[in-house]
Amino acid sequence: MKIIFIALAGLSLGAWALSQIVSQRSSAAQTGKSAVNSQSAFACSRLALTAEQRKRHFEELTPALFKLNTGVRELSDGYEFEFPANPQTFQLVSEWAIQERVCCPFFDIDLRLDREGGPLWLRLTGREGVKQFIKAEFRPEWFGRL
């Protein structure tokens, strides 16, 4: 009898938990928002990186990429930055992109190598407001080539 009571209590608790999840998802679907995924604020979370990563990202990688940048294209939802397509630059841009994804999770980040020996492109885009964030937060010199 005791085992049946414990089993019924467990089933009841499980059913209640499931009903709560379904209710949250249903409510979120009606409002157009995800119950699981929320949008991050437009703010760079430097503390998302370790002290060593912050130093590397902001004091080494970003200045190096600024010097290597050979052009920029304005997009409807962000920007593309052009770089030489050599292995060293690709490694730097890739490392920067991985770290940037941690501190600025609202970016869509794409790396592209154009065919026939063309350039390397770093594309930063995202939801409404990302383009303005990039323009405000990146060094103005990055945009002198527009």
N, C-alpha and C positions, 0 to 999 in steps of 0.2 A: 504494500500500500504506500509506504514511504517513497519507494522508487517511482511509482506512478505519479505521485504528487510532485516530486522533483522534476520529472520529465515534462509534466504539464506546465509547471512554472517556467521551465526553460523554453518551451515552445511559445508560451504566452509572451515572454520577454523578447524572443526573437521576432515574433509577429509584430509586436509594438515597435521595435527598432526598424523593421522593414517598412512599416506604415509611415514612420517619421521621415525616412529617406525618400519614399515615394511622394509624400506630401511636399517636401522641400523642392524636389525636382519639378513637380507639377506647378508649384507656386512660381518657381524660377522660369519655367517655360511660359507661363502666362505673362510675366513681366518682361520676357525677352533676355533675362540674365541667367548665366550658368550658376548652379548651386555650388559647383566645385571650383570653377575658374573665375577669378576676378581680375580686373585690370589694375596694373600697378600705376602709381602716380608718375607724372613726368618729373622725376628727380633722380639724379645720379646717386646711388647708394654706395659711396666709396667704402663704407664699412663692410660691404659684402665681400670685399677682397681682404686678404691678409695684409699686414704692414709691408711685407716683402713684395707681394703682388701689386699693391698700390704704388710703391716706389718704382717698380719696373714699368707699370702701365702708364703712370702720369709723368714720370721724370725721364724715362728712357724710350719706351715704345712710341708714345704720342709725339714727342719732338722728332724722333727719327722718321716717323711716317710723314710728318709735316714737311721735312726736308726732301723726302723721296717723292712726294705727291707731284704729279706732272699735269694734272687737270681735274676739273670737276664739271659734272653735268647736273643741271637742276631737273628734278622729276616732279610729277604732280604730288607725290606723297613722301618726298625726301630728296636725297642726293646720291650721286655716284662719284666716287673719287678714283682717279686714275693713277696707276703706279707702274713702274717697269716690271716686266714679267720675268724676273729672274728668281732662282730658288731662294736666295737670301731674303729678298723683299717679300716673297710669298710666305716664308716662315714668319717674318715679323708681323705682316698683316693678319695672318691666321692666329698668332698668339694674341694680338691686340683684340681681334674679334671675339675670341673665346672669353677673354677677361671683360670686355665691354658687355657681353651678353649677361654676365653675372651682375654687374653694377647698374646696367640700364636694360632691364628685361623687356621693356616695351618696344625695343627696336626689332625689326626684321633685318637680319644681316645676311647678305649674300656676297660670296666671292666668285668672280668669273674670270677665266682666262680666255681671251678672244683667240679665234683660230688664226692660222698663218703667222704665228709669232706676234700677234697683237698684244695689247697691254693687259695688265691685271686690273680688275675693277672691284672696288669695295662699295657695295650698295647698302645704304642705310635708309630704311623706309619704315612705315608703320601706320598706325591708326591716325585719325585726325589730330593734329597738334604736334606730331612728331617732327614734321618739317620745320616748324617754327622753333621747336626745342633745339634741333641741330644748329640752326642758324644762330640762335642766341648763345649756345654753350660752346660751340667749336670756335677755335681761334679765327678771327676775321680774315686772316691771311689765307685760310683754306679756300675762301670764296672770291679772292681777287682774280681768279682765273675764269670766272663765269662769263 
